[in-house]
């Protein structure tokens, strides 16, 4: 299960680290500033088609954005 709040926290942290406002991020992605706010508060999640552009805009990659960690088994 995806926790929207966790993704939102990572989006916000990356955005702030880049010195971007919600408005600037929204403009770069072609979405509204309220959409970015909803992502950051965990009220909603970015559409899957925005994940790559979002990661690029934030200077990261999708795996980091979604906090994906591949766990390998001994098999």
C-alpha positions as CSV (number, residue, x, y, z in Angstrom):
1,X,0.0,0.0,0.0
2,X,1.3,3.4,-1.0
3,X,1.3,6.0,1.8
4,X,0.6,9.3,0.0
5,X,1.8,11.3,3.0
6,X,5.3,9.7,2.8
7,X,5.5,10.5,-0.9
8,X,4.3,14.0,-0.2
9,X,6.9,14.6,2.4
10,X,9.6,13.5,0.0
11,X,8.2,15.8,-2.8
12,X,8.2,18.7,-0.3
13,X,11.7,18.0,1.0
14,X,13.1,17.7,-2.6
15,X,11.3,20.9,-3.7
16,X,12.6,22.9,-0.8
17,X,16.1,21.5,-1.3
18,X,15.9,22.9,-4.8
19,X,14.7,26.2,-3.6
20,X,11.5,25.9,-5.5
21,X,8.0,27.2,-4.6
22,X,4.9,25.1,-5.2
23,X,4.0,27.5,-8.0
24,X,7.3,27.0,-9.7
25,X,7.1,23.2,-9.5
26,X,3.5,23.3,-10.7
27,X,4.4,25.5,-13.7
28,X,7.3,23.2,-14.7
29,X,4.9,20.2,-14.7
30,X,1.8,21.9,-16.2
31,X,-0.3,21.3,-13.1
32,X,-2.0,23.7,-10.7
33,X,-0.3,24.9,-7.5
34,X,-3.2,23.4,-5.4
35,X,-2.3,20.0,-7.0
36,X,1.2,20.2,-5.7
37,X,-0.1,21.2,-2.3
38,X,-2.4,18.2,-2.3
39,X,0.5,15.9,-3.1
40,X,2.6,17.4,-0.3
41,X,-0.1,17.1,2.3
42,X,-0.9,13.5,1.3
43,X,-4.4,14.4,0.1
44,X,-3.6,12.9,-3.3
45,X,-0.8,11.5,-5.3
46,X,0.7,12.6,-8.6
47,X,-0.5,10.9,-11.7
48,X,1.8,8.1,-12.8
49,X,2.5,10.0,-16.1
50,X,4.0,12.8,-14.0
51,X,6.4,10.7,-12.0
52,X,9.4,11.0,-14.4
53,X,8.9,14.7,-15.1
54,X,8.4,15.3,-11.3
55,X,11.6,13.4,-10.4
56,X,13.6,15.4,-13.1
57,X,12.2,18.7,-11.9
58,X,13.2,17.8,-8.3
59,X,16.7,16.6,-9.3
60,X,16.1,13.0,-8.2
61,X,14.9,9.8,-9.7
62,X,11.6,7.9,-9.4
63,X,13.0,5.2,-7.2
64,X,14.1,7.8,-4.7
65,X,10.9,9.7,-5.0
66,X,8.9,6.6,-4.2
67,X,11.5,5.3,-1.8
68,X,11.8,2.0,-3.7
69,X,14.4,-0.3,-2.3
70,X,15.0,-3.6,-4.0
71,X,15.4,-6.4,-1.4
72,X,17.2,-9.4,-2.7
73,X,16.7,-12.9,-1.2
74,X,19.3,-15.6,-1.0
75,X,17.5,-17.4,-3.8
